[in-house]
Amino acid sequence: MITSDACGSRRSLNVDSPNISGLECVQWWLERQRDYPLKIIATFNDTKSLVDIPASERFSQQLCEKPVAHSLNLTIEGVKSLRSFATLLQQTGEVILRQCELAFDEAGRLRTLELSKRTDTVGLDPLVSCSNLTSVIVEFCHFAPPESLRRLRNMRELVIRGCTGTNVDFLKECMSLESVDVSGCTVLTTLSGLNGLRNLKVVIPKGVNITEICCLAGCTALETVDVSYCEGLTTLSGLNGLRNLKRVNASRTSITDIGALAGCVALERVDVRYCRGLTSVLPLSGMQNLTEITVERRGVNRSEESAFKPGVFVCGVDPPGNVHSVHTGSDETLDSEVEDP
């Protein structure tokens, strides 16, 4: 199957570990098809799959010896220890772990890692040895992100959803960061650790317990900010004058004024639905690049629509009984039912 992503087009092959040995029979075909790089996604489920590791190592090594552009990604679930994967991890670019023990001493080449539903106290400390990691995704892991994450100087993407931790100070030295998603980290009270990260383009603290975002003023490359469901947030101060900012979602917050966005000359889309204290969006009426501003039907006065270019002013209303889900610190979601007035 041909797939496309930020890295370009490639052939993608999904295979469960028991079937990997069968790939040796069609290796000649994989070697001949060179129009696109080959991406192999191998899945190992529980300890019974460990017997398939030698065949996987052999197949991967054979590809490495051939002029075939390829990458090997692993999904490992329910395995108590990764030590059996030590050799295979040396040939792996992306790893998704679910309910596994961390032991990454032999995984220096890893670029992407996903963890989910972990409760151990070791946390992410073993990732320190993975100096080449560019993407870390952690979901519903019940521990606070450790200070050791600051050593991942090449990290460009960090996703920590539904985890514990009251701040993101451990990111202060991660100057390569481009995207941070801390959605549903309900005990998080400040984003001050992001201040001054000049390569940061995307910040998503959806549904967290922050009251202000002034610390984002120093993130001059910001393009997207999603603070929706941050019910304690009362102001957008901090976004003033961010000249690259294009998209802001502040729906279901407690903001009362939108003037902080007036100096964001690149602004294209704004969502301020269900901001009960917001009564006017006129400060954005003269923005040349604005293509859509979505408001609640019974909030901002519809008479303001004429101040905007045709089609920009959108009166957004959810269908009756529509349920909005926000990730929380547990494996559950926080559902908010919205009635159509």
C-alpha positions as a Markdown table, in Angstrom:
| # | Residue | x | y | z |
|---|---|---|---|---|
| 1 | Met | 0.0 | 0.0 | 0.0 |
| 2 | Ile | 1.3 | 3.4 | -0.9 |
| 3 | Thr | 1.0 | 6.0 | 1.8 |
| 4 | Ser | 2.0 | 9.7 | 2.1 |
| 5 | Asp | 3.0 | 11.8 | 5.1 |
| 6 | Ala | 5.3 | 14.6 | 6.0 |
| 7 | Cys | 8.3 | 12.5 | 5.0 |
| 8 | Gly | 6.9 | 11.8 | 1.5 |
| 9 | Ser | 5.3 | 8.8 | -0.2 |
| 10 | Arg | 6.3 | 5.2 | 0.7 |
| 11 | Arg | 5.2 | 1.6 | 0.5 |
| 12 | Ser | 3.7 | 0.6 | 3.9 |
| 13 | Leu | 3.6 | -3.0 | 5.0 |
| 14 | Asn | 1.8 | -4.0 | 8.2 |
| 15 | Val | 2.7 | -7.5 | 9.5 |
| 16 | Asp | 2.1 | -9.4 | 12.7 |
| 17 | Ser | 5.2 | -11.0 | 14.2 |
| 18 | Pro | 4.2 | -14.7 | 13.4 |
| 19 | Asn | 4.0 | -13.7 | 9.7 |
| 20 | Ile | 7.4 | -12.0 | 9.5 |
| 21 | Ser | 9.2 | -15.2 | 8.6 |
| 22 | Gly | 7.0 | -15.5 | 5.5 |
| 23 | Leu | 8.3 | -12.2 | 4.2 |
| 24 | Glu | 11.6 | -13.9 | 3.3 |
| 25 | Cys | 9.7 | -15.7 | 0.6 |
| 26 | Val | 8.7 | -12.4 | -1.1 |
| 27 | Gln | 11.9 | -10.5 | -0.3 |
| 28 | Trp | 12.9 | -10.6 | -3.9 |
| 29 | Trp | 9.7 | -8.7 | -4.8 |
| 30 | Leu | 10.2 | -6.1 | -2.0 |
| 31 | Glu | 13.8 | -5.5 | -3.3 |
| 32 | Arg | 12.6 | -5.0 | -6.9 |
| 33 | Gln | 9.9 | -2.4 | -6.1 |
| 34 | Arg | 12.1 | 0.6 | -5.6 |
| 35 | Asp | 9.9 | 3.5 | -6.8 |
| 36 | Tyr | 9.1 | 4.3 | -3.1 |
| 37 | Pro | 10.9 | 3.6 | 0.1 |
| 38 | Leu | 9.6 | 0.7 | 2.1 |
| 39 | Lys | 8.1 | 1.2 | 5.6 |
| 40 | Ile | 7.5 | -2.0 | 7.6 |
| 41 | Ile | 5.3 | -1.9 | 10.7 |
| 42 | Ala | 5.8 | -5.1 | 12.7 |
| 43 | Thr | 3.5 | -5.9 | 15.7 |
| 44 | Phe | 4.5 | -8.0 | 18.7 |
| 45 | Asn | 1.7 | -9.0 | 21.1 |
| 46 | Asp | 2.5 | -10.5 | 24.5 |
| 47 | Thr | 5.4 | -12.7 | 25.5 |
| 48 | Lys | 4.5 | -15.4 | 23.1 |
| 49 | Ser | 5.6 | -13.2 | 20.2 |
| 50 | Leu | 9.2 | -13.2 | 21.5 |
| 51 | Val | 9.9 | -16.4 | 19.5 |
| 52 | Asp | 9.4 | -14.3 | 16.3 |
| 53 | Ile | 12.3 | -11.9 | 17.1 |
| 54 | Pro | 15.1 | -14.0 | 15.4 |
| 55 | Ala | 13.2 | -14.1 | 12.1 |
| 56 | Ser | 12.5 | -10.3 | 12.4 |
| 57 | Glu | 16.2 | -9.6 | 13.0 |
| 58 | Arg | 17.2 | -11.8 | 10.1 |
| 59 | Phe | 14.8 | -10.2 | 7.7 |
| 60 | Ser | 15.7 | -6.7 | 8.8 |
| 61 | Gln | 19.4 | -7.4 | 8.4 |
| 62 | Gln | 18.9 | -8.8 | 4.9 |
| 63 | Leu | 17.2 | -5.7 | 3.8 |
| 64 | Cys | 20.0 | -3.6 | 5.3 |
| 65 | Glu | 22.5 | -5.5 | 3.1 |
| 66 | Lys | 20.4 | -4.7 | 0.0 |
| 67 | Pro | 20.1 | -1.4 | -1.9 |
| 68 | Val | 16.5 | -1.0 | -0.6 |
| 69 | Ala | 15.5 | 2.3 | 1.2 |
| 70 | His | 13.4 | 1.1 | 4.1 |
| 71 | Ser | 12.5 | 1.8 | 7.7 |
| 72 | Leu | 11.3 | -0.6 | 10.4 |
| 73 | Asn | 8.7 | 0.4 | 13.0 |
| 74 | Leu | 7.7 | -1.7 | 15.9 |
| 75 | Thr | 4.4 | -2.0 | 18.0 |
| 76 | Ile | 5.1 | -3.9 | 21.2 |
| 77 | Glu | 2.3 | -4.7 | 23.6 |
| 78 | Gly | 2.2 | -6.7 | 26.9 |
| 79 | Val | 5.9 | -7.6 | 27.0 |
| 80 | Lys | 7.4 | -7.4 | 30.5 |
| 81 | Ser | 10.9 | -6.6 | 29.2 |
| 82 | Leu | 12.4 | -5.2 | 26.1 |
| 83 | Arg | 15.8 | -6.7 | 26.5 |
| 84 | Ser | 15.0 | -9.4 | 24.0 |
| 85 | Phe | 14.5 | -6.7 | 21.4 |
| 86 | Ala | 17.9 | -5.1 | 22.0 |
| 87 | Thr | 19.3 | -6.0 | 18.5 |
| 88 | Leu | 16.1 | -5.3 | 16.7 |
| 89 | Leu | 15.8 | -1.9 | 18.3 |
| 90 | Gln | 19.1 | -1.0 | 16.8 |
| 91 | Gln | 17.4 | -1.3 | 13.4 |
| 92 | Thr | 14.2 | 0.5 | 14.4 |
| 93 | Gly | 13.1 | 4.1 | 13.8 |
| 94 | Glu | 9.7 | 4.2 | 15.5 |
| 95 | Val | 8.5 | 2.2 | 18.5 |
| 96 | Ile | 5.0 | 2.2 | 20.0 |
| 97 | Leu | 4.9 | 0.6 | 23.5 |
| 98 | Arg | 1.8 | -0.5 | 25.4 |
| 99 | Gln | 2.1 | -1.9 | 28.9 |
| 100 | Cys | 5.8 | -2.7 | 28.5 |
| 101 | Glu | 8.8 | -2.3 | 30.7 |
| 102 | Leu | 11.3 | 0.4 | 29.7 |
| 103 | Ala | 14.9 | -0.6 | 29.0 |
| 104 | Phe | 16.4 | 1.5 | 26.2 |
| 105 | Asp | 20.2 | 1.2 | 26.7 |
| 106 | Glu | 20.4 | -0.4 | 23.2 |
| 107 | Ala | 18.0 | 1.9 | 21.5 |
| 108 | Gly | 20.2 | 4.9 | 20.6 |
| 109 | Arg | 18.8 | 5.2 | 17.0 |
| 110 | Leu | 15.2 | 5.6 | 18.0 |
| 111 | Arg | 13.4 | 8.6 | 16.5 |
| 112 | Thr | 9.8 | 8.2 | 17.6 |
| 113 | Leu | 8.4 | 6.5 | 20.7 |
| 114 | Glu | 4.8 | 6.1 | 21.9 |
| 115 | Leu | 3.9 | 4.9 | 25.4 |
| 116 | Ser | 0.4 | 4.3 | 26.8 |
| 117 | Lys | -1.2 | 3.2 | 30.0 |
| 118 | Arg | 1.9 | 2.9 | 32.2 |
| 119 | Thr | 1.8 | 3.1 | 36.0 |
| 120 | Asp | 5.3 | 2.2 | 37.0 |
| 121 | Thr | 7.4 | 4.8 | 38.9 |
| 122 | Val | 10.4 | 4.4 | 36.6 |
| 123 | Gly | 8.5 | 6.8 | 34.3 |
| 124 | Leu | 10.5 | 8.1 | 31.3 |
| 125 | Asp | 14.0 | 8.2 | 32.8 |
| 126 | Pro | 15.3 | 5.4 | 30.5 |
| 127 | Leu | 14.6 | 7.6 | 27.5 |
| 128 | Val | 17.7 | 9.7 | 28.4 |
| 129 | Ser | 19.8 | 7.1 | 26.5 |
| 130 | Cys | 17.7 | 7.8 | 23.3 |
| 131 | Ser | 19.5 | 11.0 | 22.4 |
| 132 | Asn | 18.1 | 10.9 | 18.8 |
| 133 | Leu | 14.5 | 10.9 | 19.7 |
| 134 | Thr | 12.5 | 13.6 | 17.9 |
| 135 | Ser | 9.0 | 12.5 | 18.8 |
| 136 | Val | 7.7 | 11.3 | 22.2 |
| 137 | Ile | 4.0 | 10.4 | 22.7 |
| 138 | Val | 2.8 | 9.5 | 26.2 |
| 139 | Glu | -0.9 | 8.8 | 26.9 |
| 140 | Phe | -2.6 | 8.0 | 30.2 |
| 141 | Cys | 0.6 | 7.2 | 32.0 |
| 142 | His | 0.1 | 7.8 | 35.7 |
| 143 | Phe | 3.4 | 9.5 | 36.6 |
| 144 | Ala | 4.8 | 13.0 | 36.3 |
| 145 | Pro | 7.2 | 13.7 | 33.3 |
| 146 | Pro | 10.8 | 13.5 | 34.8 |
| 147 | Glu | 13.4 | 16.2 | 34.7 |
| 148 | Ser | 15.5 | 13.9 | 32.5 |
| 149 | Leu | 13.4 | 14.7 | 29.5 |
| 150 | Arg | 15.3 | 18.0 | 29.3 |
| 151 | Arg | 18.2 | 16.1 | 27.9 |
| 152 | Leu | 16.4 | 15.2 | 24.7 |
| 153 | Arg | 17.8 | 18.1 | 22.8 |
| 154 | Asn | 16.6 | 16.8 | 19.4 |
| 155 | Met | 13.0 | 16.4 | 20.5 |
| 156 | Arg | 10.6 | 18.3 | 18.1 |
| 157 | Glu | 7.3 | 16.8 | 19.2 |
| 158 | Leu | 6.0 | 16.0 | 22.7 |
| 159 | Val | 2.5 | 14.7 | 23.4 |
| 160 | Ile | 1.6 | 14.1 | 27.0 |
| 161 | Arg | -2.1 | 13.4 | 27.3 |
| 162 | Gly | -3.9 | 12.6 | 30.5 |
| 163 | Cys | -0.8 | 12.4 | 32.7 |
| 164 | Thr | 0.1 | 13.9 | 36.0 |
| 165 | Gly | 2.5 | 16.8 | 36.6 |
| 166 | Thr | 1.7 | 20.4 | 37.6 |
| 167 | Asn | 4.2 | 22.2 | 35.2 |
| 168 | Val | 6.3 | 21.7 | 32.1 |
| 169 | Asp | 9.5 | 23.2 | 33.4 |
| 170 | Phe | 11.4 | 20.2 | 32.2 |
| 171 | Leu | 11.0 | 21.6 | 28.6 |
| 172 | Lys | 12.9 | 24.8 | 29.2 |
| 173 | Glu | 16.1 | 23.5 | 27.5 |
| 174 | Cys | 14.4 | 21.7 | 24.7 |
| 175 | Met | 15.0 | 24.4 | 22.1 |
| 176 | Ser | 14.2 | 22.2 | 19.1 |
| 177 | Leu | 10.6 | 21.7 | 20.2 |
| 178 | Glu | 8.0 | 22.5 | 17.5 |
| 179 | Ser | 4.9 | 21.0 | 19.0 |
| 180 | Val | 3.6 | 20.4 | 22.5 |
| 181 | Asp | 0.3 | 18.7 | 23.4 |
| 182 | Val | -0.6 | 18.4 | 27.1 |
| 183 | Ser | -4.3 | 17.8 | 26.6 |
| 184 | Gly | -6.2 | 16.5 | 29.6 |
| 185 | Cys | -3.4 | 16.9 | 32.1 |
| 186 | Thr | -5.9 | 18.2 | 34.6 |
| 187 | Val | -3.5 | 19.0 | 37.4 |
| 188 | Leu | -1.3 | 21.1 | 35.1 |
| 189 | Thr | -1.5 | 24.7 | 36.3 |
| 190 | Thr | 1.2 | 26.6 | 34.3 |
| 191 | Leu | 2.9 | 26.6 | 30.8 |
| 192 | Ser | 5.8 | 28.8 | 32.0 |
| 193 | Gly | 8.3 | 26.1 | 30.9 |
| 194 | Leu | 7.5 | 26.9 | 27.3 |
| 195 | Asn | 8.6 | 30.5 | 27.6 |
| 196 | Gly | 11.3 | 31.4 | 25.1 |
| 197 | Leu | 11.1 | 28.2 | 22.9 |
| 198 | Arg | 11.5 | 30.1 | 19.7 |
| 199 | Asn | 10.9 | 27.1 | 17.4 |
| 200 | Leu | 7.6 | 26.2 | 19.0 |
| 201 | Lys | 4.8 | 26.2 | 16.4 |
| 202 | Val | 2.0 | 24.3 | 18.0 |
| 203 | Val | 0.7 | 24.4 | 21.6 |
| 204 | Ile | -2.3 | 22.3 | 22.7 |
| 205 | Pro | -3.1 | 22.5 | 26.4 |
| 206 | Lys | -6.7 | 21.5 | 25.9 |
| 207 | Gly | -8.7 | 21.0 | 29.0 |
| 208 | Val | -6.0 | 21.8 | 31.5 |
| 209 | Asn | -6.2 | 23.9 | 34.7 |
| 210 | Ile | -4.4 | 27.1 | 33.5 |
| 211 | Thr | -5.6 | 30.6 | 34.1 |
| 212 | Glu | -3.3 | 32.5 | 31.8 |
| 213 | Ile | -0.9 | 32.0 | 28.9 |
| 214 | Cys | 1.3 | 35.1 | 29.2 |
| 215 | Cys | 4.4 | 32.8 | 29.0 |
| 216 | Leu | 3.7 | 32.2 | 25.3 |
| 217 | Ala | 4.7 | 35.7 | 24.4 |
| 218 | Gly | 8.3 | 34.6 | 23.8 |
| 219 | Cys | 7.3 | 31.8 | 21.5 |
| 220 | Thr | 7.6 | 33.9 | 18.4 |
| 221 | Ala | 7.1 | 31.0 | 15.9 |
| 222 | Leu | 3.7 | 30.0 | 17.2 |
| 223 | Glu | 1.2 | 29.2 | 14.5 |
| 224 | Thr | -1.5 | 27.2 | 16.4 |
| 225 | Val | -2.8 | 27.5 | 19.9 |
| 226 | Asp | -5.7 | 25.3 | 21.3 |
| 227 | Val | -6.8 | 26.3 | 24.8 |
| 228 | Ser | -10.3 | 25.0 | 24.4 |
| 229 | Tyr | -12.0 | 23.6 | 27.6 |
| 230 | Cys | -9.6 | 25.5 | 29.8 |
| 231 | Glu | -12.4 | 26.8 | 31.9 |
| 232 | Gly | -10.2 | 28.8 | 34.2 |
| 233 | Leu | -8.6 | 30.8 | 31.4 |
| 234 | Thr | -9.7 | 34.4 | 31.5 |
| 235 | Thr | -7.4 | 36.2 | 29.1 |
| 236 | Leu | -5.5 | 35.6 | 25.8 |
| 237 | Ser | -2.8 | 38.0 | 26.8 |
| 238 | Gly | 0.5 | 36.5 | 25.8 |
| 239 | Leu | -0.6 | 36.0 | 22.2 |
| 240 | Asn | -0.4 | 39.8 | 21.5 |
| 241 | Gly | 1.7 | 40.5 | 18.5 |
| 242 | Leu | 2.7 | 36.9 | 17.6 |
| 243 | Arg | 3.1 | 37.6 | 13.9 |
| 244 | Asn | 3.0 | 34.0 | 12.8 |
| 245 | Leu | -0.1 | 32.9 | 14.7 |
| 246 | Lys | -2.7 | 31.5 | 12.3 |
| 247 | Arg | -5.2 | 29.4 | 14.4 |
| 248 | Val | -6.6 | 29.9 | 17.9 |
| 249 | Asn | -9.2 | 27.8 | 19.5 |
| 250 | Ala | -10.4 | 29.4 | 22.8 |
| 251 | Ser | -13.9 | 27.8 | 22.9 |
| 252 | Arg | -15.3 | 26.9 | 26.3 |
| 253 | Thr | -13.0 | 29.3 | 28.2 |
| 254 | Ser | -13.8 | 32.2 | 30.5 |
| 255 | Ile | -12.3 | 34.9 | 28.3 |
| 256 | Thr | -14.2 | 38.2 | 28.2 |
| 257 | Asp | -12.1 | 40.1 | 25.6 |
| 258 | Ile | -10.5 | 39.1 | 22.3 |
| 259 | Gly | -8.4 | 42.2 | 21.8 |
| 260 | Ala | -5.1 | 40.4 | 22.5 |
| 261 | Leu | -5.4 | 38.8 | 19.0 |
| 262 | Ala | -5.7 | 42.1 | 17.2 |
| 263 | Gly | -2.0 | 42.4 | 16.5 |
| 264 | Cys | -1.6 | 38.8 | 15.2 |
| 265 | Val | -1.4 | 39.8 | 11.5 |
| 266 | Ala | -1.3 | 36.3 | 10.1 |
| 267 | Leu | -4.4 | 35.1 | 12.0 |
| 268 | Glu | -6.7 | 33.0 | 9.8 |
| 269 | Arg | -9.1 | 31.1 | 12.1 |
| 270 | Val | -10.5 | 31.8 | 15.5 |
| 271 | Asp | -13.0 | 29.7 | 17.5 |
| 272 | Val | -14.6 | 31.4 | 20.6 |
| 273 | Arg | -17.8 | 29.4 | 20.9 |
| 274 | Tyr | -19.3 | 29.0 | 24.4 |
| 275 | Cys | -17.2 | 31.8 | 25.9 |
| 276 | Arg | -20.1 | 33.1 | 28.0 |
| 277 | Gly | -18.4 | 36.3 | 29.1 |
| 278 | Leu | -17.4 | 37.3 | 25.5 |
| 279 | Thr | -19.8 | 39.8 | 24.0 |
| 280 | Ser | -17.8 | 41.3 | 21.1 |
| 281 | Val | -15.3 | 40.2 | 18.4 |
| 282 | Leu | -15.1 | 43.6 | 16.7 |
| 283 | Pro | -11.4 | 44.0 | 17.5 |
| 284 | Leu | -10.7 | 41.4 | 14.8 |
| 285 | Ser | -12.8 | 43.0 | 12.1 |
| 286 | Gly | -10.0 | 44.6 | 10.2 |
| 287 | Met | -7.7 | 41.6 | 10.0 |
| 288 | Gln | -6.9 | 41.0 | 6.4 |
| 289 | Asn | -6.0 | 37.3 | 6.6 |
| 290 | Leu | -8.9 | 36.2 | 8.7 |
| 291 | Thr | -11.0 | 33.6 | 6.9 |
| 292 | Glu | -13.2 | 32.3 | 9.8 |
| 293 | Ile | -14.3 | 33.4 | 13.3 |
| 294 | Thr | -16.7 | 31.1 | 14.9 |
| 295 | Val | -19.0 | 32.4 | 17.7 |
| 296 | Glu | -21.9 | 31.1 | 19.7 |
| 297 | Arg | -25.3 | 32.0 | 18.5 |
| 298 | Arg | -26.5 | 33.4 | 21.7 |
| 299 | Gly | -23.3 | 35.1 | 22.7 |
| 300 | Val | -21.8 | 37.7 | 20.4 |
| 301 | Asn | -24.3 | 40.0 | 18.7 |
| 302 | Arg | -25.1 | 39.0 | 15.2 |
| 303 | Ser | -25.1 | 42.6 | 14.2 |
| 304 | Glu | -21.3 | 42.5 | 14.2 |
| 305 | Glu | -21.3 | 40.2 | 11.2 |
| 306 | Ser | -21.4 | 43.2 | 8.8 |
| 307 | Ala | -18.0 | 44.4 | 10.1 |
| 308 | Phe | -16.3 | 41.3 | 8.6 |
| 309 | Lys | -15.7 | 40.2 | 5.1 |
| 310 | Pro | -18.5 | 38.0 | 3.7 |
| 311 | Gly | -18.3 | 34.4 | 4.9 |
| 312 | Val | -15.8 | 35.1 | 7.7 |
| 313 | Phe | -18.3 | 35.5 | 10.6 |
| 314 | Val | -19.6 | 32.0 | 11.4 |
| 315 | Cys | -22.3 | 31.4 | 13.9 |
| 316 | Gly | -21.5 | 27.9 | 15.1 |
| 317 | Val | -24.0 | 25.7 | 17.0 |
| 318 | Asp | -23.5 | 22.1 | 17.8 |
| 319 | Pro | -26.3 | 19.6 | 17.0 |
| 320 | Pro | -28.8 | 18.8 | 19.8 |
| 321 | Gly | -27.3 | 16.4 | 22.4 |
| 322 | Asn | -23.8 | 16.6 | 20.8 |
| 323 | Val | -21.2 | 15.3 | 23.2 |
| 324 | His | -17.7 | 16.8 | 23.4 |
| 325 | Ser | -15.0 | 14.6 | 24.8 |
| 326 | Val | -11.9 | 15.9 | 26.6 |
| 327 | His | -9.1 | 13.6 | 27.7 |
| 328 | Thr | -8.6 | 13.6 | 31.5 |
| 329 | Gly | -5.9 | 12.2 | 33.7 |
| 330 | Ser | -7.6 | 8.8 | 33.8 |
| 331 | Asp | -8.4 | 6.4 | 31.0 |
| 332 | Glu | -11.9 | 7.9 | 30.8 |
| 333 | Thr | -13.0 | 11.0 | 29.0 |
| 334 | Leu | -14.8 | 14.0 | 30.3 |
| 335 | Asp | -18.0 | 14.4 | 28.3 |
| 336 | Ser | -19.8 | 17.7 | 28.1 |
| 337 | Glu | -23.2 | 17.6 | 26.6 |
| 338 | Val | -24.3 | 20.7 | 24.7 |
| 339 | Glu | -27.9 | 21.5 | 24.1 |
| 340 | Asp | -28.9 | 23.4 | 21.1 |
| 341 | Pro | -30.6 | 26.6 | 22.5 |
